[in-house]
Amino acid sequence: MYDILLQQTLRSFAAEIKYISMETIYLCIVIFLFVLAIFDLVVGVSNDAVNFLQSAVGAKAAKFKTVLIIAGIGVFIGAALSNGMMDIARHGIYQPEHFYFAEIMTILLAVMLTDVVLLDVFNSMGMPTSTTVSMVFELLGGTFALALIKVYGNDALGFGDLINTDKALSVIMGIFLSVAIAFFFGMLVQWLARLVFTFNYKKKMKYSIGLFGGIAATSIVYFMLVKGLKDSSFMTAENKAWVTENTWMLIGCMMVFFTALMQILHICKVNVFKVVVLLGTFALALAFAGNDLVNFIGVPLAGFSSYLDYTANGQSAGPDGWLMTSLLGPAKTPWYFLFGAGAIMVYALYTSKKAHNVIKTSVDLSRQDEGEESFGSTPMARTLVRISMAMANGVSKVMPESSKRWIETRFRKDEIILADGAAYDLVRASINLVLAGLLIALGTSLKLPLSTTYVTFMVAMGTSLADRAWGRDSAVFRITGVLSVISGWFITAGAAFTICFFVTMIIHFGGLVAIVAMIALAVFSLIRSQIIYKKKKAKEEGNTTLKQMMLSETNEERLHLMRQHTREEMSKVLEFVQENFERTVTSFLHENLRGLRRAMGAVKFEKQLVKQMKRTGTLAMCRLDNNTVLEKGLYYYQGNDFASELVYSIGRLCEPCLEHIDNNFKPLDAIQKGEFGDVTEDITNLLQACRSKLEDNRYDDFENDIRKANDLNGQLAQLKRKELQRIQSQSGSIKVSMVYLTMIQEAQNVVTYSINLMKVSRKFQAEE
């Protein structure tokens, strides 16, 4: 009797301990979801800031701090008034009445772990992506993982009972619709606006500016009512009904009021375009925070609501027995969560370097002038350019000459009015914001899930194309960039679904150990991403000289900065040559296949950098006056050619060495290794000496380096004669001899091109 009572007591105590520990574990998960939400808010704002900042920043409508203040106010108000979009995280993708509490928490934790890492990766690359798509497809991936398990073990349930596939399909359709529609209308509306205002818009807006400002302001305010505030907490059913019933009256009154106001502002010498741009920035920021907040805190709030329901009603059933039917109810977000989220978003907007990096990508792809291109060229981009040129030529042949001449007078880019350092003018910035707002409002009224990211980005690309910002020298790079961003959106969907699917599976089967491991992996990924990003930005920020030159006013300052820029770039090339020449030779002599592959990879990357250096350098030279270009231009271009030849010499040296070792052919004999090893050390010392002189811009004992180079070439020529004699006597492997002769020849090229580079650099740097 006593033993039975003791056993029952122990079992009861063990069950209570287990219950307490499980409740504590789920409480910790909820707390961690909110911690992840803070990170998600930061990385999400870093990604989505481009949506509402790029137009104002690109056109320099105001100081950057002013733009941030206006956007920050919009973000905070939008977040504080947001409430109605949280339902998508509660029952938008999964059907909660068929999932237990433990399963819902598994899905939500997997979604947050995946989301924060995925968005951070895209931000680090400077690629804008959709937070809506990432969240929806993460929820879909996590739900699909558990749906597979539940359907396998229960014949009564089907996928249609567990997953709301209609929502995912509507998002996919929204991607295609928003990309095509936004780009087309952006191009069309900007082309019409340019016909009206031209690039010299100040001469053409005496009477049209009031009407344009009225249409723009009305569109923006309508956008704020329909898209930004329609689901806000203060918008009751009566308010919504009144707005819907009196929409046209509101639009008419606003149109009359804003048209008169903008005309009065123009008479008072106020730049109406700046007013429109800043008002549009505020509206998009408000709508972003109001509607996209669910992408960042919707999942943690769903987890918090689930936990409250479970602790209040489901303790007796247990986490694996309590169905989450309560999530079918509407979301009621406490105000302090909204205020806290708004404060974090504003903080991230002001402090995030990655936000500025993503903005730079969109602004660079839509800027009016040529400059340093962030993207390369792809076969698809080249094909699209050729097709577009053929179509343009076909239209030009059938268009009357008088019409073509008139249109050309409206598109004289040399008359463009740009603020200092702006990527494009205020006309295009206004169209970007007004049209994006209208399209998003239209999509909302038609219940189409248009993404803010997709619409704003593609409108900006369409307006830049209409403005002829994509010239023949830059179109292929711009199109490659656009295709890269678009492909990134689809990669987001696939990656979000796949990663969250596997994370959910791991957590479901691995339990607490898997949760700890996944959390540790996510933290490690975020820390590693920050370290890599800082290193990357350090390299990019190292070359600010060229940017300063493009903004400088006097020819003397430009030439001084151009010389400084050239020294920096050529020093980097010599550093690369020294490092990879030594790495290639050493790896070959020691039969180190991995080292040769690293060298070959470095050569491929450096070739792209050299191409970019040539392109940006040519643009910079165009900023100098004609006399300077005639006196110094030849030396500059010769220096670029020698730098390019140096890189290609390393490639020609590395390729046969890599092939030789990869095929496991015979190595060099001891004599060949010793002779070439000694010369390699001397060549490396010569490259080091040249680089030091170039960095310090001192050529005092350069004649001594020329003598050393001549001696080295003489030694290499002697090695070549010896090897030819060895071939004639047939005393060694022909494969070894061929690769050895190639090494000697490319070593001679490295010496010769390095000295020639120094000679023309000395002439270019010389003050005359």
N, C-alpha and C positions, 0 to 999 in steps of 0.2 A: 504493500500500500504506500509506504513511504517512498519507495523507489519510483513508483508510477507518478506520484505527485511531484517528485523532484524532476523527472524527465519532462513532464508537462510544463513545469515552471521554466526549465532551461529552454525548451522549444519556444515558449512564448517570449522569453527574453531575447532569444536569437532572432525571432521574427521581428520583434520591435527594433532591435539593433539594425537589422537589414532594412526595415522600413525607414528608419531615421537616416541611414546612410544613403539610401536611394533618393530620398527627398532632398538631402543635402547636395547630392551629386547633381540633381536636376536644377536646384537653385544656383549652383555654381555654373552650370551650363547657361542658364538665363543671364547671369551676370556677365559671363564671357561673351554672350551674344551682343550685349550692349557695349562691351569694350570693343568688339569687332565693328560694331556700328559706328563708333567714333572714328576708327581708322577708315571705315568705308565712306563716311561723310567727307573725310579729308581727301581721299583718293578720288571719290566721286566728283567733288567740286573741282579737283585738279583736271579731271577729264571734261566735265561739262561747262567749265568756265568759258571755253572757246565759243559756246553757243551764243552767249550774250555779250562777250567782250571784244570779239574779233573785229567787228565793224568799227566801233569807236576807236579801238587801238590802231587798226590799220589805217584809218583816215586821220588820226591825230585830232579828233574832234575836241579834245580837251586834254589837260595833263593826265598822265596815267593815274595819279593818285585821285584826281577828281572823278575819273571814270570808275575807279574801284569804289569810291565812296557811294556814288549813285547806284552802282550794281549791288554793293553791300546792303544798302537800304532796301532795295528791291528784294534781295534774297531773304533778308530777315523778315520783312512784312509777309512775303509769300509763304515762308516756313511757318510763321506764327499763325497765319490764317488757314493753313492747310489742314484737312481732316478727311476728306471724302475719298481719297485714292488708296487708302490703306487696305481695302477689302481684297485687292488682288493677291496679297500675301497670305490672306486668311482662307480664301476659297476660290481664287481665280484660276488656279491650275489643278490642284488636287481637290478631291471630294472628301472633306474632313470627316463626314459622318461614317466613312468606312475605314478610317485610320485610328489607331490607338495613340494614346499620349506619347508613349516611348517612340513610336514610329514618326510622329509629327516632329518631335524634338530632334530625331536623327536627321530628318530632311532639312530642317531649318539650320541646324549646326553645319551640315555639309554645304548648304547654300552660302552661308556667310563666310566660311573658310575659303571656298572657291572664289567668291566674288571679290573679296578684298585683295587676294593675290592676283587674280586675273586683271582687274582694273589697274593695279599698280604696275604690272608688266607693260600694259599698253601706254600708260602715262610716261613710263621711263623711256619708251621708244618715241614719245612725242606724237602718238597716233590717237586722234579722237575716235572714240567708240561709243556705243549706246549702252547706258546703264540699264535702260528698260529691257533691252534684248538680253543682256547678261543675266539679269535677275529672273526673267521669265524662263529662259532656257536652263538655268540652274535649277529652278523649281521643277521644271519638266524632267530634267535628268534625274534628280533625286527621287521624284515621285515614280518615275518609270522603273527605277531600280527596285524600290519596295513593292511596286505593283507586280513585277515579275515574280517576286517571292510569294506575294499574297495570292495571285492567280494560280500559281503552281500548287499551292496547298489548299485551295478552296475552289471547287467547281462552280459554286454559286455566284462567284464574282467574275466580272470581265473587265478588260481595260477601260471600256467606256464607263463603268461604274466608279473607277478610281481616278481617271485622268480627264481633265477638261481640255480635250485636244482642240476644240474650236478656238480657244484663246491663243494658243500657240500658232495655229494656222493664220489667224487674223494678224498677228504680229509679223509673220513672214510676208504676207501680202502687203502689209503696210510698208515694209522695207522696199519692195519693188516699186510700189506706187509713189512713195515719198521721194525716192531717188530720181525717178524719171520725171515726175510732175515738177518737182522743185527746180531741177536743172533746166527744163524746157522753159518754164515761166520766168525763171531768173534771167535767162538769156533774152527772151522776148521783151519783157518789161524794161530791162536795162537798155536794150537797143532803142526802144521807143523813147525812153527818157533821155537818152543821149541825142536823139534827133531833135528833141524839144530844147534841151539846155545846152548842148555841145560841151566840149571840154572847157571852154571859157564861159562857164555858167553865169558869171557875174554880169555879162552883157546881155543875157537872154532871159532874165527872170524879173523884169520890171512888173509885169502883170501876172505872169504864170506862177510865180512863187507862192502867192496867196492860195491859189487853187491847189497847187501841189501840197503845200503845208497843211491845208484843210483836209485833203484826202488822206495824207499820211497820219496826221494826228487822230483823225476819226478812226482810221483802221487800227491804230495802236490802242486806243481806248476801248474800241470794240473787242479787240483781241484780249485785253486785260479782263473785260467782263465775261466773255465767253469761255476763254481758255484759262486765264489766270485765277479768276475768283469764283468760278461757277460752283466749285465744290468746297469753298471756304466755309468755315464754321458759322459765320454771320449770314451766309446766304440761305435763308429759310426757303421752304417750298413756295411761300407766297411771293418772296422776292424774285425767285427764279421764274415763276409763272408771269409776274408782271414784266420782267425783262423780255421774256419770250413773246408776250402779247404785244408789247410796244417797241419791238426791235427797230422797225423802220422809222417810227417817230423819233426814237433816240438817235438813230443814225442821221436823220435829216437835221435835227436840231444841232447835233454836234458838228455836222458838216458846215452849217451856216456860221456857227460860233467860231470854230477853229479857222475857217477861211478868212473871216474878218480879222481875227486875232493875229494870224500869221502875216497878213498884209500890213497891219499896223506895226508889227515888229520889224518888218522889212523897211518900212518908211522910217522907223526909228534907228536904222542902221544895225539891227540885230541880224546875225547870220541865221536864217531860218533853218538851213540844213543842219547846223550844229544842234539846234533845239530838237529837231526831229530825231537825230541820231541819239542824243542823250535820253530823250523820252523813250525811244525804242529800246535802248539798253536797259532802262529801268523796267519796262514792260516784260521783256524776255527774261530778265533775272527773276522777276516776281513769279512769272509762269513756271520757270524752271524749278524754283524752290517749292511752289505750291503743288506741282504735279509730279515731280521726280523725287520728292522726299521719300515716297514709298519705296523707291529703289534702295534706299540706304537704311531706313529704320523700320520699314514695314515688316520685315522678317523678325527682327528682335521683338517688336511689339506683338506679333503673332505668337512668338514663343512665350512672352510674358503673360499674355492673355490665357494661353493654354495652361501654363503653370498655375495661375490663379484658379482656373476652373478645376484642375485636377486636385489641388490641395483642399479646395472647398467641398468638392462633391465626389471625387473619384478615388479617395484613399483606400476604401474597402475593396474596390475592384483591382487596384494596382495599376502601375503604368502600362502593363501589357494587356489590360482588360478594360480600360476606360476609353470609350470612343469620344472623339473631339467634335461632337455635334454642335457644341457652343460656337465654334468658329464660323458657322453659317450665318450668325447674326452680324449686323453692321458694326464696323469699327468705331469706337469712341475713344479717341486719343486724348489723354490729359494735356492740358495747356502747357504744363511745365516741360513735357517731352518736346513739344513743338518749339517752345522758346529756346530750350537747350540746344536742339538740333540747329536752329537758326543761328545761334551764337557760334557754334562750331563751324558751320558753313562759312560764315563771314570771316572768322579767323583763318580758315584754310584759304579763302579767296585772297586774303591779304598777304599770307606768308608762303604759300606753296610755290616753289620754283618750278615744279612740274606743270602747274597750271600755265605758267608763262611759256613753258616749252611747247605745250600742245597748241596754245594760241599762235606761236611762231610758225608752226607747220601750216595752219590754215591761212595765215596772212601771207606767208611766202608763196604759197601756191596761187594766190589771187592778186599779187602785187602787180602794179601797172608796168613798171620798168623791168629790165633784165638785171640779173645779179647772180649771186651764188645760189645755184640750184641744189636743193636738198636731196633730190632723187635722180637716179640715172635714167637710162633708156631701156625699153623692153620691146620685143618684136610686136606685141599687140599695140603698144602706143605708136610705134612707127607705122603700122598698118592703118590705124585710125587717122593719123595725120595725112597719109597719102589719100585715103578715101575722102576726107574732108576737103583737101585741096582740089581733088577732081570735081567734087560737087560744087565747090565755090567757083571754079573755072567755068563749069557748065552754066550756072546761074548768071555769071558775068557776061557770057556770050549772048544770052537772050535779053538782057536788061538794056534799055535805051541808054545811050551815052549821056544824055542830059540828066537822067536820074542818077547815074553813077557819079557824075561830077557833083551833083547837089549833095548826095550822101557823103561823099568824101569831104565836103566842106564842114560837115557836122562832126567828123571824126578826125580832126587835126590834133593829134596827140601832143604836138609841140606847143599847143596853146593851153595845155592842162594846168589847172590851178591846184597845186599840192602844198599842204603844210610841210614844214621842215621835217624831213625824215619819214613822211607818210608813204604808205604802200599804194594807196589809191585816193581818189578825191571824195568829197562829202556827198556828191550826187550818188555815187555807187554805194557808199555806206548807208545812205538813207533807204535806197531801194532794197538793200540786203535785209534791213531790219523790218521795214514795212511789209515787204512781200513774205518774208518768213512768218511774221505774225499773222498775216491774212491766211496763208496756207494752213498754218496750224489751227487757227480758229475754224476754218472751213472743214478741215479734217475732223475736228472735235464735234462740230455740229452734225456731220454725217456719220459720226461714231466710227471713224477710221482711226486706227492706232498709229497716227503719224508720229515719228520720233523727232523730238526737238533737235537732236544732233544731226540726223539725216537731212532735215529740211534746211537748217541754217547753213550747213556745210555745202550742200548741193546748190542752194541759191547763190552762195558766194562764188562757186565755181562757174555757174551759168552767167552771172553778171560780169565776171572777169573775162569770159570768152567773148561776150557781146562787146565789151570795151576794147577788144583787140589787144588784150594784155598777153595773150598767148601768141607771140610772133613765131615765125618759122624757126628762129634760133632757140626758142624756149618751149614751144608747144609740146614736143615729145617728152620733155622732162616734167612739165606740168601734168600731162595726161598720165604719165607713169605714177606720179604722186597721187592723183585722184583715184586711179585704179588700185593703188596700194591701200589707200584709206578705205575704199569700198570693200575690197577683199578682206580687210581687217574686220569689218562689220560682220561678215559671214563667218570668218574664223572665230569671232567672239561667240557666235551662237553655237558652232560646233564644239569649240573648246569648253564653253560653259556646260553644255549638256554632258559631254564625255567625262570631264574631270569630276563634276558633281555626281555623276552616276557611280564612278568608282569609289569616290570618297564616302558616299552613302553606304555602299556595299561593305567597305572596310569597317566603318563605324558600327554598322548593324551586326556584323559577325564578330568583330573584334572587341566590342564592349568598351569598358573604361580604358583599357590599355591602348586601344586604337584611337580613342578620343584624345588621350594625352599625346600620343605619337603624332596625330594629325595637327594638333595645336602647335606642337613644337616645330613641325615641318613648316607650317604657315609662318610662324614667327621668324624662323631661320630664313625663309624665302624673302620676307619683307626686309630684314636686315641686310641680306646679301644684295637685294635690289637697290637699296639706298647706297651701299658702298660702290656698286658698279656705276650707278647713276652719277655719283659725285666725281668718280674718276673720269667718266665720259664728259661731264660738263667742264671739268678742269682742263681737259684737252681742247674743248671747243672754245672756252673763254680765253685760252692762251693766245688765240689769233684775233685780237680786237683791232689790230692796226689797220687792216683793210677797211673795216667799218668806219673808223675815224676818218680815213682818207676820203671815202665816198661822201662824207658829210662836210669835209673841210672846204673853205672858201677860196684860199689863195693858192696859186700854182706852186709857190715855194714850199708851203706846208704840205701840199699833196706830194711833191717830189721827195721831200724828206720822209714822209710816212711810207711812200712807195719803196724807197730804199730800205727802210727798216723792215717792211713786210717781206721784201725779197730776201734779206739776210735771214729772217726767221724761217722762211720756207726752204731756202737752199741748205740751211744748217740741218733742218729735219731730214732732207734727202741724203745729205752726206752721213748723218747719223744712222739712217736706215742702211745705206750701202756698207758702211763699216761693220755694223752689227751682223748683217746677213751674209756679207762676203766671208767673214770669219766663221759664222755658224755653218755655212754651206761647206766650206773647205774642211773644217774640223769634223763635221758630221760624216763627210765622204771618206776622209782618211780613217776614221774610226768605225765606219760602216754603221752609222747611227741613222736608221731609216726614219725614226720619229723626228729627229732634228731637221732632216731634209724636207720632210713634209711640212713642218712648221715654217721653214724658210720659203717654200713654194707658196704656201698660203699667205705669208706676209707680202710676197711679191705681187700676187694678184690684188691684194688690198691696196698696196702702194701705187699700182698702176692707175687705179681709180682716183686716188688722191692727186696724182700728178696731172691727170686729165682735168680734174676740178681746179687745180692750181693754175693751169694754163688758161682755162676759161675765165676764172675770176680775175686773173692778172691782166688779161686782155681788156676786160671791162674797166679795170682800174686805170690802165694806160690811156684809155679814151678820155679820162678826166683831166689829163695833162694837156698843156697847150701844144700847138703844132711844132714850135721850135724845139721844145724839150723832147717830144716824141722823135723828131728827126735826129737829134743829137744822141739820145740815150736808148731809143726804142730798139735799135738793132742789137745792142748788147743785152738788153733784157730778154728778147726773144731767143737769142743764141743761148743764153743761160738756161732758159726753160728747155730748149732742145737737148742741151748737154745733160741736164738733170734727168730728163726722160730717158736718154740713152743709157745713163748709169743704172737706172732701175731695170731697164730691159736687158742690160748686160748681166745683172744678177740673175734674172730669169733664165737667160740662155746658159748661164753657168750652172744653175741649180737643176734645170730640167734633165739633162743627160746624166748628171750625178745621181739624181733620184731614180731614174729608170735603171741605171746600172746596178745600184744597190738593191732595188726592189726585185730585180731579176736574179739576184744572188750570183752575179758574175764575179770573176776573179778580182781581187783588190789590187791597188798599186803595189809595186814591190818596195822594199825598204829604201832603196836609193831614190826612187821617185818621190816617196813620202818625205824623205829628209830634205831633198832639194826644194820641193814646192812648199814645204812647211816653213823653211827659212824665208823664202820670198813673201809668203803670206804675212808673216809677222812684220816685215818691212812695209808692205802695202798698207796694212792696218795702221801702222804708225804714221804713214804719210797722210792717210785719210783723217786721222785724228788731228794732225797738225793743220791741215787745210780747214777743217771745221772750226778749230779754235780761232784761226785768223779771220774766218768769215764772220763768226759771232762777234768778235771784238772789233771788226772792221779795221784791222791793222795788217799791212802787207810789207812790213819792214824787211824781213829776210826771205821774201817769197822766192827770190832768185835761187836760194839754196834748195828750196823745195822742187823747183824746176829741174835742177841738176840731179837731185835724188830720183825724180821721176824718170829722167833719161837713163840713169844707171839701172833702175829697176826694169825698164823696157829692154835694156841691153841684156840683163840677166835672163829675162824671160825669152828673148830671142835665142840666146845660147841654149836654154833648156829645150826650145822647140827644135833646134838643129840636132841636138843629141837624140831626141826622140825619133826624128826622121831617120837618123842613122841606125837606130835600133830596129825600126820597121824594115829598113833595107836588108839588115842582117838576119831578119826573121828570128830574133832572139826573145820575143815576148808575145803576149796575146794581142791580137789586132783590136779587140774590143777595148782593152785597157788603154792601148795607145790612142785610139780615137777619142775617148773621153778625156784623156790626159791632155791631148793637143787642144781640145775645146776649152779646157780649164785654163791653159796657158794663154790662149787667144783672148778669152774674156777677161783674164787678169790684166792683160795689156790694155784692153779697152777701158777697164775701170781706172787704171792709172792715167791714161791719156785724157779721158773725158773729165776726170776730176781736176786735172791741171788746167784744161781748157775752160772748165766752169769757173775756176778761180781767176783766170785771166780776164774773162768778160765781166765777171763780178767786180773786179778791181776797177775796170773802166766805167762800169755803170755807177759805182759808188763814188768815183772820183769827183771832187768839187772843182768845177772849172769856171 
